[in-house]
């Protein structure tokens, strides 16, 4: 489901927060599944997407920070 969100969100400015959050948690899942290289790249992408948001969000690098990017959820 996270991969589907990533694919849907790319290039849609309104979905940038969702994209950053999905990338972050996909990276966590990858790390737990033993794919450290992919997990690290996904987290780098998540940070990049989050940093491009025009709003002032918490800039820490933790789960809580990425959960705060989304004010509404579709699921």
Predicted model as a PDB file, atoms N, CA, C, CB and O in Angstrom, pLDDT in the B-factor column:
MODEL        1                                                                  
ATOM      1  N   UNK A   1       0.822  -1.183   0.000  1.00 81.00           N  
ATOM      2  CA  UNK A   1       0.000   0.000   0.000  1.00 81.00           C  
ATOM      3  C   UNK A   1       0.872   1.255   0.000  1.00 81.00           C  
ATOM      4  CB  UNK A   1      -0.939  -0.006   1.203  1.00 81.00           C  
ATOM      5  O   UNK A   1       0.555   2.229  -0.682  1.00 81.00           O  
ATOM      6  N   UNK A   2       1.970   1.237   0.762  1.00 74.00           N  
ATOM      7  CA  UNK A   2       2.853   2.407   0.777  1.00 74.00           C  
ATOM      8  C   UNK A   2       3.465   2.660  -0.593  1.00 74.00           C  
ATOM      9  CB  UNK A   2       3.959   2.223   1.813  1.00 74.00           C  
ATOM     10  O   UNK A   2       3.602   3.811  -1.008  1.00 74.00           O  
ATOM     11  N   UNK A   3       3.835   1.595  -1.297  1.00 81.00           N  
ATOM     12  CA  UNK A   3       4.392   1.783  -2.650  1.00 81.00           C  
ATOM     13  C   UNK A   3       3.354   2.400  -3.584  1.00 81.00           C  
ATOM     14  CB  UNK A   3       4.886   0.435  -3.227  1.00 81.00           C  
ATOM     15  O   UNK A   3       3.702   3.223  -4.431  1.00 81.00           O  
ATOM     16  N   UNK A   4       2.099   2.018  -3.444  1.00 84.00           N  
ATOM     17  CA  UNK A   4       1.035   2.595  -4.271  1.00 84.00           C  
ATOM     18  C   UNK A   4       0.884   4.083  -3.968  1.00 84.00           C  
ATOM     19  CB  UNK A   4      -0.307   1.857  -4.032  1.00 84.00           C  
ATOM     20  O   UNK A   4       0.684   4.883  -4.882  1.00 84.00           O  
ATOM     21  N   UNK A   5       0.976   4.454  -2.709  1.00 79.00           N  
ATOM     22  CA  UNK A   5       0.878   5.865  -2.331  1.00 79.00           C  
ATOM     23  C   UNK A   5       2.045   6.648  -2.901  1.00 79.00           C  
ATOM     24  CB  UNK A   5       0.833   6.020  -0.803  1.00 79.00           C  
ATOM     25  O   UNK A   5       1.867   7.762  -3.392  1.00 79.00           O  
ATOM     26  N   UNK A   6       3.234   6.074  -2.841  1.00 83.00           N  
ATOM     27  CA  UNK A   6       4.417   6.731  -3.406  1.00 83.00           C  
ATOM     28  C   UNK A   6       4.209   6.965  -4.891  1.00 83.00           C  
ATOM     29  CB  UNK A   6       5.692   5.884  -3.166  1.00 83.00           C  
ATOM     30  O   UNK A   6       4.450   8.068  -5.383  1.00 83.00           O  
ATOM     31  N   UNK A   7       3.767   5.946  -5.611  1.00 85.00           N  
ATOM     32  CA  UNK A   7       3.564   6.082  -7.054  1.00 85.00           C  
ATOM     33  C   UNK A   7       2.488   7.109  -7.390  1.00 85.00           C  
ATOM     34  CB  UNK A   7       3.195   4.739  -7.657  1.00 85.00           C  
ATOM     35  O   UNK A   7       2.651   7.880  -8.335  1.00 85.00           O  
ATOM     36  N   UNK A   8       1.394   7.134  -6.637  1.00 84.00           N  
ATOM     37  CA  UNK A   8       0.313   8.090  -6.886  1.00 84.00           C  
ATOM     38  C   UNK A   8       0.737   9.522  -6.557  1.00 84.00           C  
ATOM     39  CB  UNK A   8      -0.920   7.714  -6.066  1.00 84.00           C  
ATOM     40  O   UNK A   8       0.276  10.469  -7.195  1.00 84.00           O  
ATOM     41  N   UNK A   9       1.606   9.679  -5.572  1.00 83.00           N  
ATOM     42  CA  UNK A   9       1.921  10.999  -5.041  1.00 83.00           C  
ATOM     43  C   UNK A   9       3.013  11.734  -5.809  1.00 83.00           C  
ATOM     44  CB  UNK A   9       2.328  10.872  -3.619  1.00 83.00           C  
ATOM     45  O   UNK A   9       3.089  12.961  -5.741  1.00 83.00           O  
ATOM     46  N   UNK A  10       3.835  11.030  -6.517  1.00 86.00           N  
ATOM     47  CA  UNK A  10       4.956  11.688  -7.217  1.00 86.00           C  
ATOM     48  C   UNK A  10       4.430  12.707  -8.223  1.00 86.00           C  
ATOM     49  CB  UNK A  10       5.847  10.640  -7.939  1.00 86.00           C  
ATOM     50  O   UNK A  10       3.579  12.396  -9.056  1.00 86.00           O  
ATOM     51  N   UNK A  11       4.944  13.912  -8.131  1.00 84.00           N  
ATOM     52  CA  UNK A  11       4.583  14.953  -9.078  1.00 84.00           C  
ATOM     53  C   UNK A  11       3.287  15.683  -8.784  1.00 84.00           C  
ATOM     54  CB  UNK A  11       4.498  14.373 -10.409  1.00 84.00           C  
ATOM     55  O   UNK A  11       2.881  16.548  -9.560  1.00 84.00           O  
ATOM     56  N   UNK A  12       2.628  15.356  -7.683  1.00 85.00           N  
ATOM     57  CA  UNK A  12       1.368  16.018  -7.314  1.00 85.00           C  
ATOM     58  C   UNK A  12       1.646  16.837  -6.061  1.00 85.00           C  
ATOM     59  CB  UNK A  12       0.194  14.972  -7.074  1.00 85.00           C  
ATOM     60  O   UNK A  12       1.813  16.276  -4.978  1.00 85.00           O  
ATOM     61  N   UNK A  13       1.698  18.151  -6.199  1.00 81.00           N  
ATOM     62  CA  UNK A  13       2.116  18.998  -5.080  1.00 81.00           C  
ATOM     63  C   UNK A  13       1.236  18.844  -3.849  1.00 81.00           C  
ATOM     64  CB  UNK A  13       2.122  20.436  -5.507  1.00 81.00           C  
ATOM     65  O   UNK A  13       1.729  18.935  -2.725  1.00 81.00           O  
ATOM     66  N   UNK A  14      -0.052  18.613  -4.042  1.00 81.00           N  
ATOM     67  CA  UNK A  14      -0.954  18.457  -2.909  1.00 81.00           C  
ATOM     68  C   UNK A  14      -0.677  17.189  -2.112  1.00 81.00           C  
ATOM     69  CB  UNK A  14      -2.381  18.452  -3.387  1.00 81.00           C  
ATOM     70  O   UNK A  14      -1.115  17.064  -0.968  1.00 81.00           O  
ATOM     71  N   UNK A  15       0.035  16.264  -2.699  1.00 85.00           N  
ATOM     72  CA  UNK A  15       0.315  14.977  -2.053  1.00 85.00           C  
ATOM     73  C   UNK A  15       1.732  14.892  -1.497  1.00 85.00           C  
ATOM     74  CB  UNK A  15       0.092  13.849  -3.035  1.00 85.00           C  
ATOM     75  O   UNK A  15       2.155  13.821  -1.061  1.00 85.00           O  
ATOM     76  N   UNK A  16       2.467  15.990  -1.504  1.00 86.00           N  
ATOM     77  CA  UNK A  16       3.868  15.950  -1.095  1.00 86.00           C  
ATOM     78  C   UNK A  16       4.050  15.478   0.346  1.00 86.00           C  
ATOM     79  CB  UNK A  16       4.487  17.316  -1.262  1.00 86.00           C  
ATOM     80  O   UNK A  16       4.985  14.731   0.634  1.00 86.00           O  
ATOM     81  N   UNK A  17       3.184  15.898   1.244  1.00 87.00           N  
ATOM     82  CA  UNK A  17       3.261  15.425   2.621  1.00 87.00           C  
ATOM     83  C   UNK A  17       3.012  13.937   2.721  1.00 87.00           C  
ATOM     84  CB  UNK A  17       2.273  16.165   3.485  1.00 87.00           C  
ATOM     85  O   UNK A  17       3.697  13.232   3.462  1.00 87.00           O  
ATOM     86  N   UNK A  18       2.022  13.455   1.967  1.00 86.00           N  
ATOM     87  CA  UNK A  18       1.730  12.020   1.933  1.00 86.00           C  
ATOM     88  C   UNK A  18       2.923  11.255   1.367  1.00 86.00           C  
ATOM     89  CB  UNK A  18       0.462  11.739   1.092  1.00 86.00           C  
ATOM     90  O   UNK A  18       3.273  10.183   1.862  1.00 86.00           O  
ATOM     91  N   UNK A  19       3.542  11.813   0.329  1.00 89.00           N  
ATOM     92  CA  UNK A  19       4.693  11.167  -0.289  1.00 89.00           C  
ATOM     93  C   UNK A  19       5.840  11.061   0.707  1.00 89.00           C  
ATOM     94  CB  UNK A  19       5.140  11.939  -1.538  1.00 89.00           C  
ATOM     95  O   UNK A  19       6.438   9.994   0.853  1.00 89.00           O  
ATOM     96  N   UNK A  20       6.150  12.151   1.391  1.00 90.00           N  
ATOM     97  CA  UNK A  20       7.240  12.131   2.369  1.00 90.00           C  
ATOM     98  C   UNK A  20       6.958  11.107   3.463  1.00 90.00           C  
ATOM     99  CB  UNK A  20       7.441  13.530   2.986  1.00 90.00           C  
ATOM    100  O   UNK A  20       7.843  10.338   3.837  1.00 90.00           O  
ATOM    101  N   UNK A  21       5.739  11.093   3.973  1.00 90.00           N  
ATOM    102  CA  UNK A  21       5.373  10.157   5.038  1.00 90.00           C  
ATOM    103  C   UNK A  21       5.457   8.711   4.550  1.00 90.00           C  
ATOM    104  CB  UNK A  21       3.955  10.458   5.553  1.00 90.00           C  
ATOM    105  O   UNK A  21       5.984   7.850   5.254  1.00 90.00           O  
ATOM    106  N   UNK A  22       4.944   8.441   3.359  1.00 90.00           N  
ATOM    107  CA  UNK A  22       4.977   7.080   2.814  1.00 90.00           C  
ATOM    108  C   UNK A  22       6.414   6.618   2.578  1.00 90.00           C  
ATOM    109  CB  UNK A  22       4.177   7.008   1.501  1.00 90.00           C  
ATOM    110  O   UNK A  22       6.750   5.472   2.879  1.00 90.00           O  
ATOM    111  N   UNK A  23       7.258   7.489   2.048  1.00 92.00           N  
ATOM    112  CA  UNK A  23       8.667   7.131   1.829  1.00 92.00           C  
ATOM    113  C   UNK A  23       9.352   6.805   3.152  1.00 92.00           C  
ATOM    114  CB  UNK A  23       9.415   8.278   1.114  1.00 92.00           C  
ATOM    115  O   UNK A  23      10.104   5.834   3.247  1.00 92.00           O  
ATOM    116  N   UNK A  24       9.087   7.622   4.177  1.00 92.00           N  
ATOM    117  CA  UNK A  24       9.706   7.410   5.488  1.00 92.00           C  
ATOM    118  C   UNK A  24       9.331   6.036   6.055  1.00 92.00           C  
ATOM    119  CB  UNK A  24       9.281   8.524   6.467  1.00 92.00           C  
ATOM    120  O   UNK A  24      10.197   5.271   6.477  1.00 92.00           O  
ATOM    121  N   UNK A  25       8.042   5.740   6.057  1.00 92.00           N  
ATOM    122  CA  UNK A  25       7.605   4.476   6.642  1.00 92.00           C  
ATOM    123  C   UNK A  25       7.931   3.285   5.747  1.00 92.00           C  
ATOM    124  CB  UNK A  25       6.116   4.518   6.915  1.00 92.00           C  
ATOM    125  O   UNK A  25       8.091   2.172   6.249  1.00 92.00           O  
ATOM    126  N   UNK A  26       8.031   3.486   4.454  1.00 92.00           N  
ATOM    127  CA  UNK A  26       8.491   2.424   3.563  1.00 92.00           C  
ATOM    128  C   UNK A  26       9.961   2.118   3.851  1.00 92.00           C  
ATOM    129  CB  UNK A  26       8.295   2.827   2.075  1.00 92.00           C  
ATOM    130  O   UNK A  26      10.382   0.961   3.811  1.00 92.00           O  
ATOM    131  N   UNK A  27      10.731   3.158   4.139  1.00 93.00           N  
ATOM    132  CA  UNK A  27      12.130   2.961   4.531  1.00 93.00           C  
ATOM    133  C   UNK A  27      12.256   2.167   5.815  1.00 93.00           C  
ATOM    134  CB  UNK A  27      12.822   4.296   4.692  1.00 93.00           C  
ATOM    135  O   UNK A  27      13.121   1.298   5.927  1.00 93.00           O  
ATOM    136  N   UNK A  28      11.401   2.457   6.785  1.00 93.00           N  
ATOM    137  CA  UNK A  28      11.411   1.699   8.039  1.00 93.00           C  
ATOM    138  C   UNK A  28      11.086   0.232   7.771  1.00 93.00           C  
ATOM    139  CB  UNK A  28      10.402   2.298   9.049  1.00 93.00           C  
ATOM    140  O   UNK A  28      11.731  -0.664   8.316  1.00 93.00           O  
ATOM    141  N   UNK A  29      10.082  -0.006   6.929  1.00 92.00           N  
ATOM    142  CA  UNK A  29       9.713  -1.384   6.588  1.00 92.00           C  
ATOM    143  C   UNK A  29      10.861  -2.097   5.893  1.00 92.00           C  
ATOM    144  CB  UNK A  29       8.465  -1.403   5.694  1.00 92.00           C  
ATOM    145  O   UNK A  29      11.135  -3.264   6.175  1.00 92.00           O  
ATOM    146  N   UNK A  30      11.530  -1.403   4.989  1.00 90.00           N  
ATOM    147  CA  UNK A  30      12.669  -1.992   4.287  1.00 90.00           C  
ATOM    148  C   UNK A  30      13.786  -2.376   5.242  1.00 90.00           C  
ATOM    149  CB  UNK A  30      13.197  -1.028   3.242  1.00 90.00           C  
ATOM    150  O   UNK A  30      14.388  -3.442   5.108  1.00 90.00           O  
ATOM    151  N   UNK A  31      14.063  -1.504   6.209  1.00 90.00           N  
ATOM    152  CA  UNK A  31      15.102  -1.799   7.197  1.00 90.00           C  
ATOM    153  C   UNK A  31      14.722  -3.033   8.013  1.00 90.00           C  
ATOM    154  CB  UNK A  31      15.327  -0.588   8.130  1.00 90.00           C  
ATOM    155  O   UNK A  31      15.566  -3.893   8.267  1.00 90.00           O  
ATOM    156  N   UNK A  32      13.462  -3.123   8.421  1.00 91.00           N  
ATOM    157  CA  UNK A  32      13.011  -4.265   9.216  1.00 91.00           C  
ATOM    158  C   UNK A  32      13.071  -5.564   8.415  1.00 91.00           C  
ATOM    159  CB  UNK A  32      11.588  -4.029   9.719  1.00 91.00           C  
ATOM    160  O   UNK A  32      13.218  -6.647   8.983  1.00 91.00           O  
ATOM    161  N   UNK A  33      12.955  -5.446   7.086  1.00 90.00           N  
ATOM    162  CA  UNK A  33      13.031  -6.626   6.228  1.00 90.00           C  
ATOM    163  C   UNK A  33      14.462  -6.951   5.809  1.00 90.00           C  
ATOM    164  CB  UNK A  33      12.176  -6.423   4.998  1.00 90.00           C  
ATOM    165  O   UNK A  33      14.696  -7.899   5.059  1.00 90.00           O  
ATOM    166  N   UNK A  34      15.421  -6.157   6.302  1.00 92.00           N  
ATOM    167  CA  UNK A  34      16.824  -6.442   6.049  1.00 92.00           C  
ATOM    168  C   UNK A  34      17.428  -5.772   4.830  1.00 92.00           C  
ATOM    169  CB  UNK A  34      16.993  -7.875   5.915  1.00 92.00           C  
ATOM    170  O   UNK A  34      18.530  -6.135   4.418  1.00 92.00           O  
ATOM    171  N   UNK A  35      16.746  -4.811   4.244  1.00 88.00           N  
ATOM    172  CA  UNK A  35      17.276  -4.116   3.073  1.00 88.00           C  
ATOM    173  C   UNK A  35      17.727  -2.721   3.482  1.00 88.00           C  
ATOM    174  CB  UNK A  35      16.216  -4.041   1.940  1.00 88.00           C  
ATOM    175  O   UNK A  35      17.041  -1.733   3.221  1.00 88.00           O  
ATOM    176  N   UNK A  36      18.890  -2.652   4.127  1.00 90.00           N  
ATOM    177  CA  UNK A  36      19.382  -1.396   4.693  1.00 90.00           C  
ATOM    178  C   UNK A  36      19.690  -0.349   3.627  1.00 90.00           C  
ATOM    179  CB  UNK A  36      20.622  -1.656   5.516  1.00 90.00           C  
ATOM    180  O   UNK A  36      19.453   0.838   3.854  1.00 90.00           O  
ATOM    181  N   UNK A  37      20.210  -0.755   2.479  1.00 91.00           N  
ATOM    182  CA  UNK A  37      20.571   0.201   1.427  1.00 91.00           C  
ATOM    183  C   UNK A  37      19.321   0.888   0.881  1.00 91.00           C  
ATOM    184  CB  UNK A  37      21.335  -0.509   0.282  1.00 91.00           C  
ATOM    185  O   UNK A  37      19.283   2.113   0.771  1.00 91.00           O  
ATOM    186  N   UNK A  38      18.318   0.116   0.547  1.00 91.00           N  
ATOM    187  CA  UNK A  38      17.060   0.666   0.048  1.00 91.00           C  
ATOM    188  C   UNK A  38      16.386   1.525   1.111  1.00 91.00           C  
ATOM    189  CB  UNK A  38      16.118  -0.462  -0.397  1.00 91.00           C  
ATOM    190  O   UNK A  38      15.841   2.586   0.803  1.00 91.00           O  
ATOM    191  N   UNK A  39      16.421   1.074   2.353  1.00 92.00           N  
ATOM    192  CA  UNK A  39      15.799   1.815   3.447  1.00 92.00           C  
ATOM    193  C   UNK A  39      16.449   3.184   3.605  1.00 92.00           C  
ATOM    194  CB  UNK A  39      15.900   1.024   4.759  1.00 92.00           C  
ATOM    195  O   UNK A  39      15.759   4.185   3.796  1.00 92.00           O  
ATOM    196  N   UNK A  40      17.758   3.227   3.526  1.00 93.00           N  
ATOM    197  CA  UNK A  40      18.464   4.502   3.673  1.00 93.00           C  
ATOM    198  C   UNK A  40      18.100   5.452   2.530  1.00 93.00           C  
ATOM    199  CB  UNK A  40      19.992   4.275   3.714  1.00 93.00           C  
ATOM    200  O   UNK A  40      17.876   6.639   2.766  1.00 93.00           O  
ATOM    201  N   UNK A  41      18.039   4.949   1.303  1.00 94.00           N  
ATOM    202  CA  UNK A  41      17.687   5.788   0.148  1.00 94.00           C  
ATOM    203  C   UNK A  41      16.259   6.318   0.276  1.00 94.00           C  
ATOM    204  CB  UNK A  41      17.840   4.992  -1.167  1.00 94.00           C  
ATOM    205  O   UNK A  41      15.999   7.480  -0.036  1.00 94.00           O  
ATOM    206  N   UNK A  42      15.342   5.480   0.730  1.00 93.00           N  
ATOM    207  CA  UNK A  42      13.959   5.926   0.905  1.00 93.00           C  
ATOM    208  C   UNK A  42      13.864   7.020   1.957  1.00 93.00           C  
ATOM    209  CB  UNK A  42      13.063   4.751   1.290  1.00 93.00           C  
ATOM    210  O   UNK A  42      13.093   7.965   1.795  1.00 93.00           O  
ATOM    211  N   UNK A  43      14.629   6.905   3.025  1.00 92.00           N  
ATOM    212  CA  UNK A  43      14.610   7.928   4.068  1.00 92.00           C  
ATOM    213  C   UNK A  43      15.216   9.237   3.560  1.00 92.00           C  
ATOM    214  CB  UNK A  43      15.369   7.439   5.311  1.00 92.00           C  
ATOM    215  O   UNK A  43      14.740  10.316   3.914  1.00 92.00           O  
ATOM    216  N   UNK A  44      16.253   9.154   2.739  1.00 94.00           N  
ATOM    217  CA  UNK A  44      16.834  10.356   2.133  1.00 94.00           C  
ATOM    218  C   UNK A  44      15.796  11.044   1.249  1.00 94.00           C  
ATOM    219  CB  UNK A  44      18.101  10.001   1.306  1.00 94.00           C  
ATOM    220  O   UNK A  44      15.654  12.266   1.288  1.00 94.00           O  
ATOM    221  N   UNK A  45      15.074  10.261   0.456  1.00 93.00           N  
ATOM    222  CA  UNK A  45      14.008  10.813  -0.385  1.00 93.00           C  
ATOM    223  C   UNK A  45      12.910  11.441   0.461  1.00 93.00           C  
ATOM    224  CB  UNK A  45      13.417   9.723  -1.284  1.00 93.00           C  
ATOM    225  O   UNK A  45      12.388  12.503   0.121  1.00 93.00           O  
ATOM    226  N   UNK A  46      12.558  10.785   1.565  1.00 93.00           N  
ATOM    227  CA  UNK A  46      11.519  11.310   2.459  1.00 93.00           C  
ATOM    228  C   UNK A  46      11.932  12.663   3.029  1.00 93.00           C  
ATOM    229  CB  UNK A  46      11.235  10.317   3.603  1.00 93.00           C  
ATOM    230  O   UNK A  46      11.132  13.598   3.068  1.00 93.00           O  
ATOM    231  N   UNK A  47      13.176  12.761   3.468  1.00 91.00           N  
ATOM    232  CA  UNK A  47      13.665  14.028   4.015  1.00 91.00           C  
ATOM    233  C   UNK A  47      13.675  15.117   2.957  1.00 91.00           C  
ATOM    234  CB  UNK A  47      15.067  13.853   4.594  1.00 91.00           C  
ATOM    235  O   UNK A  47      13.339  16.266   3.242  1.00 91.00           O  
ATOM    236  N   UNK A  48      14.055  14.766   1.748  1.00 91.00           N  
ATOM    237  CA  UNK A  48      14.070  15.734   0.653  1.00 91.00           C  
ATOM    238  C   UNK A  48      12.674  16.253   0.356  1.00 91.00           C  
ATOM    239  CB  UNK A  48      14.669  15.110  -0.600  1.00 91.00           C  
ATOM    240  O   UNK A  48      12.477  17.459   0.211  1.00 91.00           O  
ATOM    241  N   UNK A  49      11.707  15.356   0.264  1.00 89.00           N  
ATOM    242  CA  UNK A  49      10.316  15.754   0.002  1.00 89.00           C  
ATOM    243  C   UNK A  49       9.782  16.619   1.137  1.00 89.00           C  
ATOM    244  CB  UNK A  49       9.420  14.512  -0.184  1.00 89.00           C  
ATOM    245  O   UNK A  49       9.124  17.630   0.896  1.00 89.00           O  
ATOM    246  N   UNK A  50      10.064  16.222   2.368  1.00 89.00           N  
ATOM    247  CA  UNK A  50       9.591  16.991   3.512  1.00 89.00           C  
ATOM    248  C   UNK A  50      10.197  18.391   3.531  1.00 89.00           C  
ATOM    249  CB  UNK A  50       9.921  16.261   4.809  1.00 89.00           C  
ATOM    250  O   UNK A  50       9.511  19.360   3.857  1.00 89.00           O  
ATOM    251  N   UNK A  51      11.470  18.499   3.187  1.00 87.00           N  
ATOM    252  CA  UNK A  51      12.150  19.793   3.212  1.00 87.00           C  
ATOM    253  C   UNK A  51      11.656  20.743   2.124  1.00 87.00           C  
ATOM    254  CB  UNK A  51      13.637  19.591   3.066  1.00 87.00           C  
ATOM    255  O   UNK A  51      11.860  21.953   2.222  1.00 87.00           O  
ATOM    256  N   UNK A  52      11.015  20.213   1.096  1.00 85.00           N  
ATOM    257  CA  UNK A  52      10.482  21.048   0.023  1.00 85.00           C  
ATOM    258  C   UNK A  52       9.101  21.609   0.342  1.00 85.00           C  
ATOM    259  CB  UNK A  52      10.421  20.256  -1.259  1.00 85.00           C  
ATOM    260  O   UNK A  52       8.611  22.487  -0.369  1.00 85.00           O  
ATOM    261  N   UNK A  53       8.476  21.119   1.388  1.00 83.00           N  
ATOM    262  CA  UNK A  53       7.156  21.631   1.774  1.00 83.00           C  
ATOM    263  C   UNK A  53       7.276  23.090   2.192  1.00 83.00           C  
ATOM    264  CB  UNK A  53       6.545  20.784   2.925  1.00 83.00           C  
ATOM    265  O   UNK A  53       8.237  23.477   2.857  1.00 83.00           O  
ATOM    266  N   UNK A  54       6.303  23.890   1.800  1.00 66.00           N  
ATOM    267  CA  UNK A  54       6.361  25.321   2.087  1.00 66.00           C  
ATOM    268  C   UNK A  54       5.967  25.650   3.523  1.00 66.00           C  
ATOM    269  CB  UNK A  54       5.465  26.072   1.133  1.00 66.00           C  
ATOM    270  O   UNK A  54       6.299  26.723   4.027  1.00 66.00           O  
ATOM    271  N   UNK A  55       5.270  24.747   4.178  1.00 71.00           N  
ATOM    272  CA  UNK A  55       4.843  24.994   5.552  1.00 71.00           C  
ATOM    273  C   UNK A  55       5.976  24.692   6.525  1.00 71.00           C  
ATOM    274  CB  UNK A  55       3.604  24.149   5.895  1.00 71.00           C  
ATOM    275  O   UNK A  55       6.913  23.964   6.196  1.00 71.00           O  
ATOM    276  N   UNK A  56       5.882  25.252   7.712  1.00 70.00           N  
ATOM    277  CA  UNK A  56       6.889  25.005   8.739  1.00 70.00           C  
ATOM    278  C   UNK A  56       6.507  23.782   9.550  1.00 70.00           C  
ATOM    279  CB  UNK A  56       7.051  26.230   9.656  1.00 70.00           C  
ATOM    280  O   UNK A  56       5.598  23.829  10.378  1.00 70.00           O  
ATOM    281  N   UNK A  57       7.203  22.696   9.307  1.00 68.00           N  
ATOM    282  CA  UNK A  57       6.975  21.458  10.033  1.00 68.00           C  
ATOM    283  C   UNK A  57       8.180  21.177  10.907  1.00 68.00           C  
ATOM    284  CB  UNK A  57       6.706  20.281   9.066  1.00 68.00           C  
ATOM    285  O   UNK A  57       9.255  21.743  10.707  1.00 68.00           O  
ATOM    286  N   UNK A  58       7.993  20.312  11.863  1.00 68.00           N  
ATOM    287  CA  UNK A  58       9.072  19.837  12.710  1.00 68.00           C  
ATOM    288  C   UNK A  58      10.133  19.192  11.812  1.00 68.00           C  
ATOM    289  CB  UNK A  58       8.544  18.827  13.789  1.00 68.00           C  
ATOM    290  O   UNK A  58       9.812  18.315  11.010  1.00 68.00           O  
ATOM    291  N   UNK A  59      11.376  19.614  11.940  1.00 70.00           N  
ATOM    292  CA  UNK A  59      12.427  19.119  11.059  1.00 70.00           C  
ATOM    293  C   UNK A  59      13.258  18.000  11.674  1.00 70.00           C  
ATOM    294  CB  UNK A  59      13.326  20.246  10.671  1.00 70.00           C  
ATOM    295  O   UNK A  59      14.323  17.663  11.157  1.00 70.00           O  
ATOM    296  N   UNK A  60      12.783  17.427  12.765  1.00 75.00           N  
ATOM    297  CA  UNK A  60      13.505  16.299  13.339  1.00 75.00           C  
ATOM    298  C   UNK A  60      13.351  15.087  12.417  1.00 75.00           C  
ATOM    299  CB  UNK A  60      12.985  15.978  14.775  1.00 75.00           C  
ATOM    300  O   UNK A  60      12.512  15.075  11.516  1.00 75.00           O  
ATOM    301  N   UNK A  61      14.163  14.092  12.658  1.00 81.00           N  
ATOM    302  CA  UNK A  61      14.145  12.896  11.815  1.00 81.00           C  
ATOM    303  C   UNK A  61      13.627  11.717  12.618  1.00 81.00           C  
ATOM    304  CB  UNK A  61      15.555  12.592  11.250  1.00 81.00           C  
ATOM    305  O   UNK A  61      14.384  10.818  12.985  1.00 81.00           O  
ATOM    306  N   UNK A  62      12.327  11.730  12.887  1.00 80.00           N  
ATOM    307  CA  UNK A  62      11.723  10.626  13.617  1.00 80.00           C  
ATOM    308  C   UNK A  62      10.310  10.383  13.099  1.00 80.00           C  
ATOM    309  CB  UNK A  62      11.708  10.913  15.135  1.00 80.00           C  
ATOM    310  O   UNK A  62       9.780  11.173  12.317  1.00 80.00           O  
ATOM    311  N   UNK A  63       9.713   9.296  13.539  1.00 83.00           N  
ATOM    312  CA  UNK A  63       8.382   8.914  13.069  1.00 83.00           C  
ATOM    313  C   UNK A  63       7.346   9.998  13.364  1.00 83.00           C  
ATOM    314  CB  UNK A  63       7.955   7.598  13.713  1.00 83.00           C  
ATOM    315  O   UNK A  63       6.506  10.311  12.521  1.00 83.00           O  
ATOM    316  N   UNK A  64       7.413  10.561  14.560  1.00 79.00           N  
ATOM    317  CA  UNK A  64       6.434  11.577  14.963  1.00 79.00           C  
ATOM    318  C   UNK A  64       6.451  12.771  14.011  1.00 79.00           C  
ATOM    319  CB  UNK A  64       6.713  12.047  16.397  1.00 79.00           C  
ATOM    320  O   UNK A  64       5.396  13.305  13.670  1.00 79.00           O  
ATOM    321  N   UNK A  65       7.617  13.184  13.589  1.00 81.00           N  
ATOM    322  CA  UNK A  65       7.754  14.304  12.650  1.00 81.00           C  
ATOM    323  C   UNK A  65       7.011  14.001  11.350  1.00 81.00           C  
ATOM    324  CB  UNK A  65       9.248  14.594  12.358  1.00 81.00           C  
ATOM    325  O   UNK A  65       6.308  14.866  10.828  1.00 81.00           O  
ATOM    326  N   UNK A  66       7.156  12.795  10.826  1.00 84.00           N  
ATOM    327  CA  UNK A  66       6.523  12.449   9.559  1.00 84.00           C  
ATOM    328  C   UNK A  66       5.026  12.201   9.706  1.00 84.00           C  
ATOM    329  CB  UNK A  66       7.185  11.227   8.970  1.00 84.00           C  
ATOM    330  O   UNK A  66       4.263  12.425   8.767  1.00 84.00           O  
ATOM    331  N   UNK A  67       4.609  11.745  10.869  1.00 82.00           N  
ATOM    332  CA  UNK A  67       3.173  11.594  11.107  1.00 82.00           C  
ATOM    333  C   UNK A  67       2.492  12.957  11.108  1.00 82.00           C  
ATOM    334  CB  UNK A  67       2.914  10.864  12.443  1.00 82.00           C  
ATOM    335  O   UNK A  67       1.335  13.072  10.705  1.00 82.00           O  
ATOM    336  N   UNK A  68       3.201  13.989  11.558  1.00 79.00           N  
ATOM    337  CA  UNK A  68       2.645  15.336  11.626  1.00 79.00           C  
ATOM    338  C   UNK A  68       2.488  16.023  10.280  1.00 79.00           C  
ATOM    339  CB  UNK A  68       3.496  16.171  12.492  1.00 79.00           C  
ATOM    340  O   UNK A  68       1.881  17.092  10.203  1.00 79.00           O  
ATOM    341  N   UNK A  69       3.017  15.439   9.229  1.00 80.00           N  
ATOM    342  CA  UNK A  69       2.904  16.042   7.899  1.00 80.00           C  
ATOM    343  C   UNK A  69       1.498  15.931   7.333  1.00 80.00           C  
ATOM    344  CB  UNK A  69       3.886  15.392   6.947  1.00 80.00           C  
ATOM    345  O   UNK A  69       1.124  16.689   6.437  1.00 80.00           O  
ATOM    346  N   UNK A  70       0.720  14.991   7.851  1.00 78.00           N  
ATOM    347  CA  UNK A  70      -0.581  14.677   7.274  1.00 78.00           C  
ATOM    348  C   UNK A  70      -1.684  15.119   8.216  1.00 78.00           C  
ATOM    349  CB  UNK A  70      -0.699  13.174   6.975  1.00 78.00           C  
ATOM    350  O   UNK A  70      -1.749  14.692   9.369  1.00 78.00           O  
ATOM    351  N   UNK A  71      -2.546  15.977   7.709  1.00 70.00           N  
ATOM    352  CA  UNK A  71      -3.671  16.434   8.509  1.00 70.00           C  
ATOM    353  C   UNK A  71      -4.911  15.585   8.273  1.00 70.00           C  
ATOM    354  CB  UNK A  71      -3.973  17.886   8.204  1.00 70.00           C  
ATOM    355  O   UNK A  71      -5.824  15.580   9.099  1.00 70.00           O  
ATOM    356  N   UNK A  72      -4.954  14.869   7.159  1.00 67.00           N  
ATOM    357  CA  UNK A  72      -6.089  14.015   6.827  1.00 67.00           C  
ATOM    358  C   UNK A  72      -5.567  12.783   6.110  1.00 67.00           C  
ATOM    359  CB  UNK A  72      -7.134  14.770   5.952  1.00 67.00           C  
ATOM    360  O   UNK A  72      -4.542  12.833   5.431  1.00 67.00           O  
ATOM    361  N   UNK A  73      -6.270  11.697   6.265  1.00 63.00           N  
ATOM    362  CA  UNK A  73      -5.862  10.434   5.653  1.00 63.00           C  
ATOM    363  C   UNK A  73      -7.026   9.883   4.830  1.00 63.00           C  
ATOM    364  CB  UNK A  73      -5.410   9.403   6.738  1.00 63.00           C  
ATOM    365  O   UNK A  73      -8.190  10.066   5.186  1.00 63.00           O  
ATOM    366  N   UNK A  74      -6.710   9.230   3.765  1.00 60.00           N  
ATOM    367  CA  UNK A  74      -7.731   8.625   2.917  1.00 60.00           C  
ATOM    368  C   UNK A  74      -8.107   7.228   3.383  1.00 60.00           C  
ATOM    369  CB  UNK A  74      -7.251   8.573   1.484  1.00 60.00           C  
ATOM    370  O   UNK A  74      -9.149   6.709   2.983  1.00 60.00           O  
ATOM    371  N   UNK A  75      -7.297   6.618   4.206  1.00 56.00           N  
ATOM    372  CA  UNK A  75      -7.559   5.250   4.630  1.00 56.00           C  
ATOM    373  C   UNK A  75      -7.646   5.159   6.123  1.00 56.00           C  
ATOM    374  CB  UNK A  75      -6.491   4.316   4.120  1.00 56.00           C  
ATOM    375  O   UNK A  75      -7.863   4.075   6.664  1.00 56.00           O  
TER     376      UNK A  75                                                      
ENDMDL                                                                          
END                                                                             
